[in-house]
Amino acid sequence: MTHRILIGDRSYSSWSLRGWLPFAAWDIPVQVETTILYRDAFRADLERFAPGLRSVPAVWTPEGGLLSDSIAIAWHLAEAFPDRGLLPTDPVDRATAQSLIAIMHAGFQPLRSACPMNLRNAWDGFVPSDAVRADLARLEALWGAALDRSGGPFLFGAYTLADVFYAPVAMRIAGYGLPVSDRAQAYVAAHLAHGPLRQWRALGQTAGPEQPTYEMGLPRRPFPILPPDA
């Protein structure tokens, strides 16, 4: 038996991206099932996958356990595959990575609300509010401390679950042209070139309809693309 995951629209569901990325990044076998957000069948798809389920992503483990939150999926996979490098081996880095994941899971609501993830379109002319700028400043501080210690290109040098959780934020910075430092832009570029994320975005380009909920009413531009692992 293998893991089973239910995800929403690849172009829009940032939490689904966080749930799926660990499987792709560390070659963990998984059976993927999909649903479309904001459609009549969405609730039925959730109920069919697991009675009482109310959101995506969700994962059934091979043993029959249900993981109904992205952070639960992350901790389960790190525990189930301790030799794959999902978390740093250094104790200080490992603790910091776990803290960064928890901060992302619970925080940055102004940024997440004002800049919903959209991997089909990028936008010109977005003006961030003071609250969004405050979130960006906090990101700069958190990312900067980790990158100072590791040297990059990812937060702890090699790709870890901490990067999984900040991947959708990096896509928001790229898609909305948000003002960040050159060092933060380099971290965003590392995500744009990351093979599994590129695969996720490519799969979403023709899967399901465009979601009007994510229309910003701004001039569109092509979503930034970099060569694989540039």
C-alpha positions as CSV (number, residue, x, y, z in Angstrom):
1,M,0.0,0.0,0.0
2,T,1.0,3.6,-0.5
3,H,0.0,7.1,0.7
4,R,-3.1,8.7,-0.9
5,I,-3.4,12.5,-1.1
6,L,-6.4,14.6,-2.0
7,I,-5.5,18.1,-3.4
8,G,-7.3,21.1,-4.8
9,D,-6.5,23.1,-7.9
10,R,-2.8,23.1,-8.5
11,S,-2.8,26.7,-9.8
12,Y,-4.5,28.1,-6.7
13,S,-4.4,25.8,-3.7
14,S,-1.3,26.8,-1.7
15,W,-2.0,24.4,1.1
16,S,-2.4,21.6,-1.4
17,L,1.0,22.5,-2.8
18,R,2.5,22.2,0.7
19,G,0.9,18.8,1.1
20,W,2.1,17.4,-2.3
21,L,5.6,18.9,-2.5
22,P,7.3,16.6,0.1
23,F,6.2,13.5,-1.9
24,A,7.7,14.8,-5.1
25,A,10.8,16.4,-3.6
26,W,11.8,13.2,-1.8
27,D,10.5,10.6,-4.2
28,I,7.9,9.2,-1.8
29,P,5.3,7.2,-3.6
30,V,1.8,8.7,-3.4
31,Q,-1.5,8.2,-5.2
32,V,-2.9,11.6,-6.1
33,E,-6.6,12.4,-6.2
34,T,-7.9,15.9,-7.2
35,T,-10.9,18.1,-6.6
36,I,-11.8,21.6,-7.8
37,L,-12.3,24.4,-5.3
38,Y,-15.6,26.4,-5.3
39,R,-17.5,23.8,-7.2
40,D,-20.7,22.0,-6.1
41,A,-18.8,18.7,-6.1
42,F,-16.0,19.9,-3.8
43,R,-17.8,19.0,-0.5
44,A,-18.8,15.6,-2.0
45,D,-15.2,14.9,-3.0
46,L,-14.0,15.7,0.5
47,E,-16.7,13.5,2.1
48,R,-15.9,10.7,-0.4
49,F,-12.2,10.8,0.5
50,A,-12.8,10.9,4.3
51,P,-16.1,11.4,6.2
52,G,-16.1,14.8,7.9
53,L,-13.2,16.2,5.9
54,R,-13.5,19.9,5.4
55,S,-10.4,21.0,3.6
56,V,-7.5,20.0,1.4
57,P,-4.9,18.6,1.4
58,A,-5.6,15.4,3.2
59,V,-3.6,12.2,3.2
60,W,-4.3,8.6,4.1
61,T,-1.2,6.8,5.4
62,P,-0.5,3.2,4.2
63,E,-1.5,2.1,7.8
64,G,-4.9,3.8,7.5
65,G,-4.2,7.0,9.4
66,L,-5.8,10.2,8.2
67,L,-3.8,13.4,8.1
68,S,-6.1,16.4,7.5
69,D,-3.6,19.3,7.7
70,S,-0.4,20.2,5.9
71,I,1.7,20.5,9.0
72,A,0.5,17.0,10.2
73,I,1.5,15.6,6.7
74,A,4.9,17.2,7.1
75,W,5.6,15.8,10.6
76,H,4.3,12.4,9.6
77,L,6.6,12.2,6.5
78,A,9.6,13.5,8.4
79,E,9.1,10.7,11.0
80,A,8.2,8.0,8.5
81,F,11.3,8.8,6.3
82,P,14.0,9.9,8.7
83,D,16.9,9.3,6.3
84,R,15.5,11.3,3.4
85,G,16.6,14.7,4.7
86,L,13.1,16.3,5.1
87,L,14.5,18.2,8.1
88,P,18.0,19.3,8.8
89,T,20.2,16.9,10.8
90,D,21.9,19.7,12.8
91,P,19.9,20.1,16.1
92,V,19.9,23.9,16.0
93,D,18.9,24.0,12.3
94,R,16.3,21.3,12.9
95,A,14.6,23.2,15.7
96,T,14.8,26.4,13.6
97,A,13.2,24.7,10.6
98,Q,10.4,23.4,12.8
99,S,9.8,26.8,14.2
100,L,9.8,28.4,10.7
101,I,7.2,25.9,9.6
102,A,5.0,26.6,12.5
103,I,5.3,30.4,12.0
104,M,4.3,30.0,8.3
105,H,1.4,27.7,9.2
106,A,-0.1,30.2,11.6
107,G,1.0,33.6,10.3
108,F,1.3,36.1,7.4
109,Q,-2.5,36.5,7.1
110,P,-2.4,40.0,5.5
111,L,0.0,38.7,2.8
112,R,-1.9,35.5,2.2
113,S,-5.3,37.4,2.0
114,A,-4.1,40.2,-0.2
115,C,-2.1,38.1,-2.6
116,P,-3.8,34.7,-3.2
117,M,-1.5,32.2,-5.0
118,N,-2.1,32.1,-8.7
119,L,0.3,30.1,-10.8
120,R,-1.4,30.8,-14.1
121,N,-1.1,34.6,-14.1
122,A,1.3,37.2,-12.7
123,W,0.2,40.8,-12.1
124,D,1.5,44.3,-12.8
125,G,0.7,47.3,-10.7
126,F,-0.1,45.6,-7.3
127,V,0.4,48.0,-4.5
128,P,1.1,46.3,-1.1
129,S,-0.6,47.7,2.0
130,D,1.3,48.6,5.1
131,A,0.2,45.2,6.6
132,V,1.6,43.3,3.6
133,R,4.8,45.3,3.8
134,A,5.1,44.4,7.5
135,D,4.7,40.7,6.6
136,L,7.4,41.0,3.9
137,A,9.8,42.6,6.4
138,R,9.2,39.7,8.8
139,L,9.9,37.3,6.0
140,E,13.1,39.1,5.2
141,A,14.2,38.8,8.8
142,L,13.3,35.1,9.1
143,W,14.8,34.1,5.8
144,G,17.8,36.3,6.2
145,A,18.8,34.7,9.6
146,A,18.5,31.2,8.1
147,L,20.3,32.1,4.9
148,D,23.1,33.8,6.8
149,R,23.7,30.6,8.7
150,S,23.4,28.2,5.8
151,G,24.7,30.2,2.8
152,G,21.7,29.1,0.7
153,P,20.4,28.6,-1.8
154,F,17.6,27.2,0.4
155,L,16.9,28.2,4.0
156,F,19.2,25.4,5.4
157,G,21.4,24.9,2.3
158,A,19.7,21.8,1.0
159,Y,15.9,21.8,0.4
160,T,13.9,20.9,3.5
161,L,10.3,21.0,4.7
162,A,10.9,24.6,5.7
163,D,11.2,25.5,2.0
164,V,8.1,23.5,1.2
165,F,6.1,25.7,3.5
166,Y,7.5,28.9,2.1
167,A,7.3,27.9,-1.5
168,P,3.8,29.4,-2.0
169,V,5.0,32.7,-0.4
170,A,7.9,32.7,-2.9
171,M,5.3,32.3,-5.7
172,R,3.3,35.2,-4.4
173,I,6.4,37.4,-4.3
174,A,7.2,36.4,-7.9
175,G,3.6,36.7,-9.2
176,Y,2.7,40.0,-7.6
177,G,6.2,41.6,-8.0
178,L,6.4,42.3,-4.3
179,P,9.3,44.5,-3.1
180,V,11.9,42.4,-1.4
181,S,15.7,42.5,-1.2
182,D,18.1,40.9,-3.7
183,R,18.8,38.1,-1.3
184,A,15.1,37.3,-0.9
185,Q,14.7,37.5,-4.7
186,A,17.5,34.9,-5.0
187,Y,15.6,32.6,-2.6
188,V,12.5,33.1,-4.7
189,A,14.5,32.3,-7.8
190,A,15.7,29.0,-6.2
191,H,12.0,28.0,-5.8
192,L,11.1,29.1,-9.4
193,A,13.9,26.8,-10.7
194,H,13.0,23.9,-8.4
195,G,12.0,20.8,-10.4
196,P,9.1,19.5,-8.3
197,L,7.5,23.0,-8.1
198,R,7.9,23.5,-11.8
199,Q,6.2,20.1,-12.3
200,W,3.3,21.2,-10.0
201,R,2.8,24.4,-11.9
202,A,3.0,22.7,-15.3
203,L,0.3,20.1,-14.3
204,G,-2.0,22.9,-13.2
205,Q,-1.9,24.9,-16.4
206,T,-4.6,22.8,-18.1
207,A,-6.2,21.1,-15.1
208,G,-9.6,22.7,-14.3
209,P,-11.0,26.1,-15.1
210,E,-9.6,29.5,-14.2
211,Q,-11.0,30.6,-10.9
212,P,-12.6,34.0,-11.0
213,T,-12.1,34.3,-7.2
214,Y,-8.4,34.8,-7.9
215,E,-8.9,37.6,-10.5
216,M,-7.1,40.7,-9.3
217,G,-8.4,43.2,-11.9
218,L,-4.8,44.2,-12.8
219,P,-2.8,44.0,-16.0
220,R,-1.6,40.4,-16.5
221,R,1.9,39.4,-17.4
222,P,3.5,35.9,-17.9
223,F,4.3,34.1,-14.8
224,P,8.1,34.1,-14.2
225,I,9.9,30.9,-15.3
226,L,13.5,30.0,-14.8
227,P,15.5,27.0,-16.2
228,P,15.3,23.9,-14.0
229,D,17.5,24.3,-10.9
230,A,19.2,27.4,-12.4
